[in-house]
Amino acid sequence: MKTLIACYSYSGHTLKVAKRLQKEIDADLTVIETEKDKWYLFKILDSLREKKAVIKPCQTDLMNYDKLILCCPVWAGRTPAAINQYMFELKNIKDKEFGVFVTSGGSRSQKATVQIREYLDIQGMKFLGQMRLITKDVEAEKYGEIFPLFVAKFKDQQS
Ligand SMILES: Cc1cc2nc3c(=O)[nH]c(=O)nc-3n(C[C@H](O)[C@H](O)[C@H](O)COP(=O)(O)O)c2cc1C
């Protein structure tokens, strides 16, 4: 059984790290994309209101996976609407394990990881670990000590 990395990334930072994670963990990667782009202000409002957005078809069925790493940028301190929709579309997730990875511009205060953890926990998934990286560190490829620790959570228990 394998790990699925599901990544929403608007300007490529989160996806850059997700691809590195994919190599390290030997996981599959599915990219979450919205059908339509929205203006900056609407992105903020949708995130604040915890709305969903129509996404293009991607891997949402965890039938052949035992772990999921959900990756996204922090928007208005919260999850982008695309991630809210992706979590809603997930299938066969009960008793599977999950991790959360977010990138953000710098603000320490954010609720995105809590939102994801609360939603997936209630759906019966088991939390393994989380990681947050700052945009400028991603640009400089300075992933720090947390990166190998996060990877190890998924590698050690690979079955
Ligand atoms: C609509 C929008 C809202 C954002 N809100 C926040 C925020 O609340 N806090 C923060 O630290 N960064 C915020 N950012 C910055 C992004 O989280 C950050 O640049 C991230 O690394 C971008 O990832 P991506 O390149 O994968 O899209 C926001 C960016 C956008 C476009």
The ligand as a Gaussian input file, in Angstrom:
#p B3LYP/6-31G(d) Opt

LIG

0 1
 C       -5.495000      34.694000      -1.577000
 C       -4.248000      34.552000      -0.737000
 C       -4.343000      34.638000       0.650000
 C       -3.206000      34.482000       1.453000
 N       -3.338000      34.537000       2.822000
 C       -2.247000      34.344000       3.609000
 C       -2.367000      34.384000       5.043000
 O       -3.422000      34.574000       5.606000
 N       -1.237000      34.194000       5.780000
 C       -0.007000      33.980000       5.197000
 O        0.974000      33.817000       5.923000
 N        0.132000      33.914000       3.836000
 C       -0.962000      34.092000       3.042000
 N       -0.833000      34.032000       1.663000
 C        0.471000      33.673000       1.097000
 C        0.532000      32.192000       0.703000
 O        0.040000      31.357000       1.714000
 C        1.984000      31.758000       0.438000
 O        2.638000      32.649000      -0.433000
 C        2.074000      30.339000      -0.097000
 O        3.401000      29.850000       0.056000
 C        1.691000      30.236000      -1.571000
 O        1.700000      28.885000      -1.933000
 P        1.509000      28.409000      -3.453000
 O        2.644000      29.039000      -4.235000
 O        1.624000      26.925000      -3.389000
 O        0.182000      28.896000      -3.924000
 C       -1.945000      34.215000       0.854000
 C       -1.861000      34.150000      -0.565000
 C       -2.995000      34.313000      -1.347000
 C       -2.900000      34.210000      -2.854000

